[in-house]
Amino acid sequence: MDTRSPRFDPTRRQLLAAAGALPLSAALSGLAGASNATTAAAAAAPTPARGLQGLGNAFEIAGCYLNGAYMHPVSRAAAQAQRGFLDARLMNANADKVDMGGDRERAMAALGRLLHADRDELAWIPSTMVGENLVLNGLGIPHSRQRVVTDAYHFNGSLFMYMELAKRGLDVQVVRPHDNRIRLEDLDKAITPGTRLVALTLVSSVNGFQHDLKAVCDLAHSRGALVYADLIQAAGNTPIDLHGSGVDFAASSTYKWLMGDFGLGVMYARRASQDALRQIVWGYRQEGETVSHLLPFDPPGEPPLETQAIGGLAGKIEVGTLNNSAAAALATSLELIERIGVDAIQQWRQPLLARLHAAIPRLGFDAMTPPDSSSALVSFAQRDVGKRLAPKLKAAGVEVTLYRNYFRVSPSFYNGSDDVERLIEALS
């Protein structure tokens, strides 16, 4: 499909009309109510509505930020929730208003609804890569010669891990892209009987390519393989149904589109697949009912401690202290995501993506993203482009992710057509 065709080149007027047709919601007032007086005053100020439902005004972003795939900004309300957490650390007069456990439970319940997963299938982890490591080690893969199938669009840190394990004897098959996609027929050839794991990124951070996760799972399961999916570039901006997909394991950090923060992520293990994971870590967050025979006034008995782990995934993989500041931000951000709706977030960016697909190749850049992609990021290639674009974009106040030979644009619901046009002008 030719992305330079006029049918894929919506004009600025069409984009503005599409934006204007979307109604403003009461979300801003809801956010203001959750924040302090300064936030409320800012939300009520007569500033032009920006982004989906005017929610660009819920953020304090300086300049033109088209880089949600790198690190998504948090809203004023989420930042205020984190400041509230600091009251507990300051031990000040507001410390007793902080409910760290409540924040975690609110966030986890919302994640279950967002991802279509049950509570006993979810657990807290520090990062996406920790989740993938827990899967690999739980399956006994690192010290084996089993086959793992992955692809060139998987996260680069994960590919590093598999290449290192290949040096130690693991049978690693990396499926290469064709026409900016990972084709199911190529996965079909790589997933031979006896394959232990298929590991992929649902939405690639390289170019936004999105797997048909259910199709991959159906194929892998027909060969006896399990499937792991990295969700970090999809969770919070793209509809995900973990139950419906059949995926065995998944993980995501929260500092990108979920608008949490660094050091807190979520892992999923399908209930039917949890028995495949050997327990490889132990810690107090797994502790269920414990009877002590060690302390003063304890009843006598042996062993000194009678322990029992909680059930579900958390009883297998959660270990110790969590980032409770991130949980406070995440709980607030997930309320916003649920209020807007992931479908609405996905629909909002489509005319912005169409404009980028149409305009940027005309400026001499090669499109790396399939033109029918609906994910939240698009990439364009040109030799040594990072070095040349860095000063131009800095001067224009535009932020995207620059690599040596390509750049990535990732608009969110706080962006509008004016941001896209500002980028195009800076590239011209």
C-alpha positions as CSV (number, residue, x, y, z in Angstrom):
1,M,0.0,0.0,0.0
2,D,1.4,3.4,-1.0
3,T,1.5,5.7,2.0
4,R,2.2,8.6,-0.2
5,S,-1.3,8.3,-1.8
6,P,-3.5,11.4,-1.2
7,R,-6.1,9.2,0.6
8,F,-3.5,8.8,3.4
9,D,-2.8,12.5,3.6
10,P,-5.4,14.1,5.8
11,T,-5.0,17.9,5.8
12,R,-4.5,20.0,8.9
13,R,-8.1,21.2,8.5
14,Q,-9.4,17.7,8.5
15,L,-7.4,16.8,11.6
16,L,-8.6,19.9,13.4
17,A,-12.2,19.0,12.4
18,A,-11.8,15.5,13.7
19,A,-10.4,16.8,17.0
20,G,-13.2,19.3,17.3
21,A,-15.8,16.7,16.8
22,L,-14.7,14.8,19.9
23,P,-16.6,16.2,23.0
24,L,-14.8,17.5,26.0
25,S,-15.5,15.5,29.1
26,A,-15.7,16.1,32.8
27,A,-12.4,14.3,33.3
28,L,-10.5,17.5,33.9
29,S,-12.7,18.5,36.7
30,G,-12.3,15.0,38.2
31,L,-8.6,15.2,37.9
32,A,-8.6,18.7,39.5
33,G,-10.6,17.4,42.4
34,A,-8.0,14.7,43.0
35,S,-5.2,17.2,43.1
36,N,-4.4,20.4,45.0
37,A,-5.9,23.9,44.6
38,T,-3.2,24.9,42.2
39,T,-4.1,22.0,39.9
40,A,-7.8,22.8,40.2
41,A,-7.2,26.5,39.3
42,A,-5.0,25.4,36.3
43,A,-7.7,23.1,35.0
44,A,-10.3,25.7,35.3
45,A,-8.3,28.4,33.5
46,P,-9.6,29.5,30.1
47,T,-6.8,27.8,28.2
48,P,-7.4,26.2,24.7
49,A,-8.5,22.6,25.0
50,R,-5.6,20.3,24.0
51,G,-5.6,16.6,23.2
52,L,-8.4,14.1,23.7
53,Q,-11.3,15.6,25.7
54,G,-9.0,18.5,26.5
55,L,-6.8,16.3,28.7
56,G,-3.6,17.8,27.4
57,N,-4.3,20.5,30.0
58,A,-4.1,17.8,32.8
59,F,-0.3,17.7,32.1
60,E,2.5,20.2,32.6
61,I,4.5,19.2,29.5
62,A,7.0,21.8,28.2
63,G,7.3,21.9,24.4
64,C,6.1,19.4,21.9
65,Y,6.4,15.9,23.4
66,L,5.8,13.1,20.9
67,N,7.7,10.5,22.9
68,G,5.3,8.5,25.1
69,A,7.0,5.3,24.0
70,Y,10.2,6.4,25.7
71,M,8.7,7.7,29.0
72,H,5.1,8.8,29.3
73,P,4.5,12.0,31.4
74,V,2.4,11.7,34.5
75,S,-0.6,14.0,35.0
76,R,-0.7,16.6,37.7
77,A,-3.1,14.4,39.7
78,A,-0.7,11.4,39.5
79,A,2.2,13.7,40.6
80,Q,0.2,14.9,43.5
81,A,-0.5,11.3,44.5
82,Q,3.3,10.8,44.6
83,R,3.7,13.9,46.7
84,G,1.1,12.6,49.0
85,F,3.1,9.4,49.4
86,L,6.1,11.5,50.4
87,D,4.1,12.7,53.4
88,A,4.5,9.2,54.8
89,R,8.2,9.3,54.2
90,L,8.4,12.8,55.8
91,M,6.4,11.5,58.8
92,N,4.5,14.8,58.7
93,A,1.0,15.7,59.9
94,N,-0.5,14.1,56.7
95,A,1.3,10.8,57.0
96,D,-1.7,9.0,58.3
97,K,-3.7,9.9,55.2
98,V,-1.4,7.7,53.0
99,D,-2.7,4.2,52.3
100,M,0.1,2.4,50.5
101,G,-1.6,-1.0,50.6
102,G,-4.8,0.6,49.4
103,D,-3.0,2.2,46.4
104,R,-1.5,-1.1,45.5
105,E,-4.8,-2.9,45.6
106,R,-6.6,-0.2,43.7
107,A,-4.0,-0.3,41.0
108,M,-3.9,-4.1,40.8
109,A,-7.7,-4.3,40.5
110,A,-7.6,-1.7,37.7
111,L,-4.8,-3.7,35.9
112,G,-7.0,-6.8,36.1
113,R,-9.8,-5.0,34.4
114,L,-7.6,-3.3,31.8
115,L,-5.7,-6.5,30.8
116,H,-8.6,-8.9,31.3
117,A,-6.9,-11.0,34.0
118,D,-7.8,-12.4,37.4
119,R,-6.2,-11.3,40.6
120,D,-4.5,-14.6,41.2
121,E,-2.9,-14.4,37.8
122,L,-1.2,-11.1,38.5
123,A,1.8,-10.1,40.7
124,W,4.0,-7.1,41.2
125,I,7.5,-7.1,39.7
126,P,10.2,-4.4,39.5
127,S,10.4,-4.3,35.7
128,T,9.4,-6.0,32.5
129,M,12.7,-7.7,32.1
130,V,12.5,-9.1,35.6
131,G,9.2,-10.7,34.6
132,E,10.8,-12.3,31.5
133,N,13.7,-13.6,33.6
134,L,11.3,-15.1,36.1
135,V,9.6,-16.9,33.2
136,L,12.8,-18.2,31.7
137,N,14.3,-19.4,35.0
138,G,11.0,-20.7,36.2
139,L,10.8,-22.9,33.1
140,G,14.4,-24.0,33.6
141,I,15.4,-22.7,30.2
142,P,18.8,-20.9,30.9
143,H,20.8,-24.1,31.6
144,S,19.1,-26.2,28.9
145,R,19.5,-26.8,25.2
146,Q,15.8,-26.3,24.6
147,R,14.5,-24.1,21.7
148,V,13.3,-20.6,22.2
149,V,11.8,-18.7,19.3
150,T,11.8,-14.9,19.3
151,D,11.9,-12.2,16.6
152,A,14.0,-9.2,15.6
153,Y,11.3,-6.8,16.9
154,H,11.5,-8.2,20.5
155,F,12.9,-5.8,23.1
156,N,16.7,-5.3,22.6
157,G,17.4,-6.2,26.2
158,S,15.6,-9.5,25.8
159,L,17.5,-10.2,22.5
160,F,20.7,-9.6,24.4
161,M,19.7,-12.1,27.0
162,Y,18.8,-14.8,24.4
163,M,22.0,-14.2,22.5
164,E,24.0,-14.6,25.7
165,L,22.1,-17.8,26.5
166,A,22.7,-19.1,23.0
167,K,26.5,-18.9,23.7
168,R,25.8,-21.3,26.6
169,G,24.0,-23.8,24.4
170,L,20.4,-22.6,24.2
171,D,18.7,-23.2,20.8
172,V,17.6,-19.6,19.9
173,Q,15.8,-18.9,16.7
174,V,15.3,-15.2,15.8
175,V,12.7,-14.6,13.1
176,R,13.6,-11.7,10.8
177,P,11.1,-9.2,9.5
178,H,9.7,-8.9,6.0
179,D,8.0,-5.7,4.8
180,N,8.3,-4.3,8.4
181,R,6.3,-7.2,9.9
182,I,7.0,-10.5,11.6
183,R,5.0,-12.9,9.4
184,L,3.0,-15.7,11.0
185,E,4.2,-18.1,8.3
186,D,7.8,-17.4,9.3
187,L,7.0,-18.1,13.0
188,D,5.3,-21.2,11.8
189,K,8.6,-22.4,10.3
190,A,10.6,-21.6,13.4
191,I,8.2,-23.1,16.0
192,T,9.1,-26.7,15.6
193,P,7.7,-29.5,17.8
194,G,9.6,-29.4,21.0
195,T,10.0,-25.7,21.1
196,R,9.7,-24.6,24.8
197,L,8.9,-20.9,24.6
198,V,7.9,-18.3,22.1
199,A,9.0,-14.8,23.4
200,L,7.8,-11.6,21.7
201,T,6.9,-8.0,22.3
202,L,3.2,-7.4,21.6
203,V,3.9,-3.9,20.1
204,S,7.4,-3.5,19.0
205,S,9.4,-0.5,20.4
206,V,11.3,-0.5,17.1
207,N,8.5,0.3,14.7
208,G,5.2,-0.3,16.3
209,F,4.5,-3.6,14.6
210,Q,1.8,-5.4,16.5
211,H,1.5,-9.2,16.7
212,D,-1.8,-11.0,16.4
213,L,-1.3,-12.5,19.9
214,K,-4.1,-15.0,19.7
215,A,-2.9,-16.3,16.3
216,V,0.7,-16.7,17.7
217,C,-0.6,-18.5,20.8
218,D,-2.8,-20.8,18.8
219,L,0.2,-21.7,16.6
220,A,2.6,-22.1,19.5
221,H,0.3,-24.2,21.6
222,S,-0.4,-26.5,18.7
223,R,3.3,-27.4,18.8
224,G,3.4,-27.7,22.6
225,A,5.2,-24.3,23.2
226,L,4.4,-21.7,25.8
227,V,4.2,-18.0,24.9
228,Y,5.5,-14.9,26.7
229,A,4.6,-11.4,25.7
230,D,6.2,-8.1,26.6
231,L,3.3,-5.6,26.9
232,I,5.1,-2.4,27.7
233,Q,4.3,-0.6,24.4
234,A,0.7,-1.7,24.4
235,A,-0.6,-1.7,28.0
236,G,-2.6,1.5,28.6
237,N,-2.9,2.6,24.9
238,T,-4.1,-0.5,23.1
239,P,-6.9,-3.0,24.0
240,I,-5.5,-6.1,25.5
241,D,-7.4,-9.3,26.4
242,L,-5.0,-11.7,28.1
243,H,-7.6,-14.3,28.7
244,G,-8.9,-14.1,25.1
245,S,-5.4,-14.3,23.6
246,G,-4.5,-17.5,25.4
247,V,-1.0,-16.1,26.2
248,D,0.7,-18.0,29.0
249,F,2.9,-15.3,30.5
250,A,3.2,-11.5,30.1
251,A,4.8,-8.5,31.8
252,S,5.0,-4.8,31.7
253,S,6.7,-2.0,33.6
254,T,4.4,0.9,34.4
255,Y,6.4,4.1,33.6
256,K,5.3,4.2,30.0
257,W,1.7,4.3,28.8
258,L,0.3,3.1,32.2
259,M,1.7,6.4,33.7
260,G,3.1,4.8,36.8
261,D,6.8,5.1,37.5
262,F,10.1,3.3,37.4
263,G,10.7,0.3,39.6
264,L,7.1,-1.1,39.5
265,G,5.7,-3.5,36.9
266,V,3.1,-6.2,36.7
267,M,3.5,-9.9,35.6
268,Y,0.8,-12.2,34.4
269,A,0.7,-16.0,34.4
270,R,-2.3,-17.8,33.1
271,R,-3.8,-19.9,35.9
272,A,-3.4,-23.1,33.8
273,S,0.2,-22.3,33.1
274,Q,1.4,-21.4,36.6
275,D,2.3,-25.0,37.5
276,A,4.9,-24.9,34.7
277,L,6.8,-22.3,36.7
278,R,9.2,-23.7,39.3
279,Q,9.6,-21.5,42.3
280,I,13.0,-19.8,42.1
281,V,12.6,-16.9,44.6
282,W,11.2,-16.6,48.1
283,G,10.4,-13.6,50.2
284,Y,8.0,-12.1,52.8
285,R,5.5,-11.0,50.2
286,Q,4.7,-14.6,49.6
287,E,4.0,-15.2,53.3
288,G,0.6,-16.5,54.2
289,E,-0.4,-17.8,57.6
290,T,2.6,-18.3,59.9
291,V,2.6,-19.8,63.4
292,S,5.6,-18.9,65.5
293,H,7.1,-21.0,68.3
294,L,10.1,-18.7,68.8
295,L,9.0,-15.5,70.6
296,P,7.8,-14.8,74.2
297,F,4.4,-16.2,74.9
298,D,4.3,-18.3,71.7
299,P,3.0,-21.8,72.1
300,P,5.7,-24.4,72.1
301,G,6.1,-26.5,69.0
302,E,8.3,-27.7,66.1
303,P,9.4,-26.5,63.6
304,P,10.2,-23.1,65.0
305,L,8.0,-21.4,62.3
306,E,5.1,-23.1,60.6
307,T,4.8,-21.3,57.3
308,Q,2.4,-21.3,54.4
309,A,2.6,-19.4,51.2
310,I,-0.3,-17.4,49.7
311,G,-1.8,-18.8,46.5
312,G,-1.6,-17.6,43.0
313,L,1.2,-16.0,41.0
314,A,2.2,-13.6,43.8
315,G,2.9,-16.6,46.1
316,K,5.5,-17.8,43.6
317,I,7.3,-14.6,42.4
318,E,6.8,-11.6,44.7
319,V,9.7,-11.1,47.1
320,G,10.2,-7.8,48.9
321,T,9.7,-4.1,49.1
322,L,7.8,-2.4,46.3
323,N,7.9,1.1,44.9
324,N,4.9,2.5,46.7
325,S,5.4,6.0,45.2
326,A,4.9,4.5,41.8
327,A,1.9,2.6,43.0
328,A,0.3,5.9,44.1
329,A,0.8,7.4,40.7
330,L,-0.3,4.2,38.9
331,A,-3.6,4.0,40.9
332,T,-4.5,7.6,39.9
333,S,-3.4,7.1,36.3
334,L,-5.4,4.0,35.8
335,E,-8.5,5.8,37.0
336,L,-7.9,8.3,34.2
337,I,-7.3,5.6,31.6
338,E,-10.5,3.8,32.6
339,R,-12.4,7.1,32.6
340,I,-11.2,7.9,29.0
341,G,-11.3,4.3,27.7
342,V,-8.5,2.6,25.9
343,D,-10.6,2.3,22.7
344,A,-11.0,6.1,22.7
345,I,-7.2,6.6,23.2
346,Q,-6.5,4.3,20.3
347,Q,-9.0,6.0,18.1
348,W,-7.7,9.5,18.9
349,R,-4.3,8.9,17.6
350,Q,-5.4,7.4,14.2
351,P,-5.6,10.6,12.2
352,L,-2.4,11.8,13.8
353,L,-0.6,8.6,12.7
354,A,-2.2,8.8,9.2
355,R,-0.8,12.4,8.8
356,L,2.7,11.2,9.9
357,H,2.5,8.2,7.5
358,A,1.6,10.5,4.7
359,A,3.9,13.5,5.2
360,I,7.2,12.2,6.5
361,P,8.1,9.8,3.7
362,R,7.6,12.8,1.3
363,L,10.5,14.5,3.2
364,G,12.9,11.7,2.2
365,F,12.5,9.3,5.2
366,D,11.8,5.6,4.7
367,A,8.7,4.4,6.6
368,M,9.5,1.5,9.0
369,T,6.0,1.0,10.3
370,P,3.3,-0.9,8.4
371,P,0.8,1.7,7.0
372,D,-2.2,-0.2,8.5
373,S,-0.7,-0.2,12.0
374,S,-2.9,1.3,14.7
375,S,-0.3,1.1,17.5
376,A,1.0,4.2,19.3
377,L,4.3,4.6,17.5
378,V,5.7,5.0,14.1
379,S,9.3,5.0,12.9
380,F,11.2,6.4,9.9
381,A,14.7,5.6,8.7
382,Q,17.5,7.6,7.0
383,R,21.2,7.1,7.3
384,D,22.8,9.0,10.2
385,V,19.5,10.8,10.8
386,G,19.9,11.0,14.6
387,K,23.0,13.2,14.3
388,R,21.4,15.6,11.8
389,L,18.0,15.9,13.4
390,A,19.0,16.4,17.0
391,P,19.9,20.1,16.8
392,K,16.9,20.9,14.5
393,L,14.4,19.2,16.8
394,K,15.9,20.8,19.9
395,A,15.6,24.2,18.3
396,A,12.0,23.5,17.4
397,G,11.2,22.3,20.9
398,V,10.1,18.9,19.6
399,E,11.0,15.7,21.4
400,V,11.0,12.2,19.7
401,T,13.3,9.3,20.1
402,L,16.4,9.5,17.9
403,Y,18.6,6.6,17.0
404,R,21.6,6.6,14.7
405,N,19.7,5.7,11.5
406,Y,16.0,6.1,12.4
407,F,13.7,8.0,14.7
408,R,10.5,7.1,16.5
409,V,7.4,9.2,17.0
410,S,4.8,8.2,19.6
411,P,1.9,10.5,20.2
412,S,-0.4,10.1,23.1
413,F,-3.9,11.4,24.0
414,Y,-2.5,14.7,25.3
415,N,-1.2,15.5,21.7
416,G,-3.1,17.1,18.9
417,S,-2.7,17.9,15.3
418,D,-0.7,21.0,16.2
419,D,2.0,18.8,17.6
420,V,2.2,16.7,14.5
421,E,2.4,19.7,12.3
422,R,5.1,21.2,14.4
423,L,7.2,18.0,14.0
424,I,6.6,18.0,10.2
425,E,7.7,21.6,9.9
426,A,10.8,20.9,11.9
427,L,11.7,18.0,9.6
428,S,11.1,20.0,6.5
